[in-house]
Amino acid sequence: MLTYLTPRKLALYAGILFCFFMLESPIIMWANQIEPMLFGMPFFFLWNLFWWFALTALFLVAYLTNWGSPTKRPTAQ
């Protein structure tokens, strides 16, 4: 099972878990207390948009690299 975990797959797992953590952890309460308006939007709204965009981009990279499929091993003929 561990032979299927390539460095790329581990990096994708780590990035996805980090993005989920930034969206769902208590850190989001800290982001909610910051008052500046960026591009006419509250910081909290931009915080959520940024992490959702990052998470979506990681899922796109994962999909395009077939990260859930096991790596193919050459077969001897």
Kinemage of the C-alpha trace (Angstrom):
@kinemage 1
@onewidth
@group {chain A} dominant
@subgroup {mainchain}
@vectorlist {calphas} color= white
{ca met a 1} P 0.000 0.000 0.000
{ca leu a 2} L 2.770 2.447 0.841
{ca thr a 3} L 4.450 1.858 -2.504
{ca tyr a 4} L 1.648 3.840 -4.128
{ca leu a 5} L 2.430 6.988 -2.115
{ca thr a 6} L 4.676 8.990 -4.389
{ca pro a 7} L 6.100 12.360 -3.301
{ca arg a 8} L 3.572 14.120 -5.549
{ca lys a 9} L 0.653 12.315 -3.911
{ca leu a 10} L 1.985 13.073 -0.434
{ca ala a 11} L 2.362 16.759 -1.354
{ca leu a 12} L -1.217 16.849 -2.653
{ca tyr a 13} L -2.535 15.183 0.507
{ca ala a 14} L -0.600 17.619 2.690
{ca gly a 15} L -1.775 20.647 0.709
{ca ile a 16} L -5.406 19.565 0.766
{ca leu a 17} L -5.309 18.844 4.496
{ca phe a 18} L -3.648 22.213 5.136
{ca cys a 19} L -6.333 24.072 3.144
{ca phe a 20} L -9.099 22.251 5.002
{ca phe a 21} L -7.380 23.099 8.278
{ca met a 22} L -7.198 26.796 7.375
{ca leu a 23} L -10.908 26.801 6.494
{ca glu a 24} L -12.241 24.833 9.447
{ca ser a 25} L -9.865 25.490 12.334
{ca pro a 26} L -10.176 28.074 15.106
{ca ile a 27} L -7.825 30.265 13.059
{ca ile a 28} L -10.909 31.342 11.125
{ca met a 29} L -12.149 33.107 14.266
{ca trp a 30} L -8.974 35.192 14.251
{ca ala a 31} L -9.544 36.082 10.597
{ca asn a 32} L -13.071 37.168 11.463
{ca gln a 33} L -11.796 39.809 13.907
{ca ile a 34} L -9.600 41.651 11.403
{ca glu a 35} L -11.351 44.787 10.204
{ca pro a 36} L -9.806 45.943 6.900
{ca met a 37} L -11.809 45.984 3.705
{ca leu a 38} L -9.983 44.505 0.712
{ca phe a 39} L -11.453 45.132 -2.736
{ca gly a 40} L -14.588 46.350 -0.993
{ca met a 41} L -15.096 43.041 0.836
{ca pro a 42} L -14.520 42.164 4.490
{ca phe a 43} L -11.276 40.319 5.240
{ca phe a 44} L -13.194 37.258 6.451
{ca phe a 45} L -14.913 36.890 3.075
{ca leu a 46} L -11.610 37.182 1.206
{ca trp a 47} L -10.018 34.667 3.622
{ca asn a 48} L -12.659 32.080 2.730
{ca leu a 49} L -12.476 32.805 -0.987
{ca phe a 50} L -8.706 32.467 -1.025
{ca trp a 51} L -8.637 29.105 0.765
{ca trp a 52} L -11.500 27.711 -1.311
{ca phe a 53} L -9.680 28.781 -4.487
{ca ala a 54} L -6.462 27.152 -3.258
{ca leu a 55} L -8.332 23.957 -2.358
{ca thr a 56} L -10.094 23.861 -5.734
{ca ala a 57} L -6.782 24.363 -7.545
{ca leu a 58} L -5.245 21.473 -5.606
{ca phe a 59} L -8.179 19.224 -6.449
{ca leu a 60} L -7.785 20.165 -10.121
{ca val a 61} L -4.092 19.261 -10.037
{ca ala a 62} L -4.953 16.007 -8.263
{ca tyr a 63} L -7.570 15.161 -10.880
{ca leu a 64} L -5.268 15.933 -13.793
{ca thr a 65} L -2.475 13.792 -12.351
{ca asn a 66} L -4.746 10.803 -11.535
{ca trp a 67} L -3.656 10.894 -7.898
{ca gly a 68} L -6.157 8.243 -6.762
{ca ser a 69} L -5.016 5.638 -9.253
{ca pro a 70} L -2.224 3.278 -8.297
{ca thr a 71} L 0.991 3.740 -10.228
{ca lys a 72} L 1.416 1.241 -13.019
{ca arg a 73} L 4.245 -1.169 -12.695
{ca pro a 74} L 5.957 -2.510 -15.786
{ca thr a 75} L 4.971 -6.103 -16.448
{ca ala a 76} L 7.429 -8.692 -17.668
{ca gln a 77} L 6.374 -10.429 -20.857
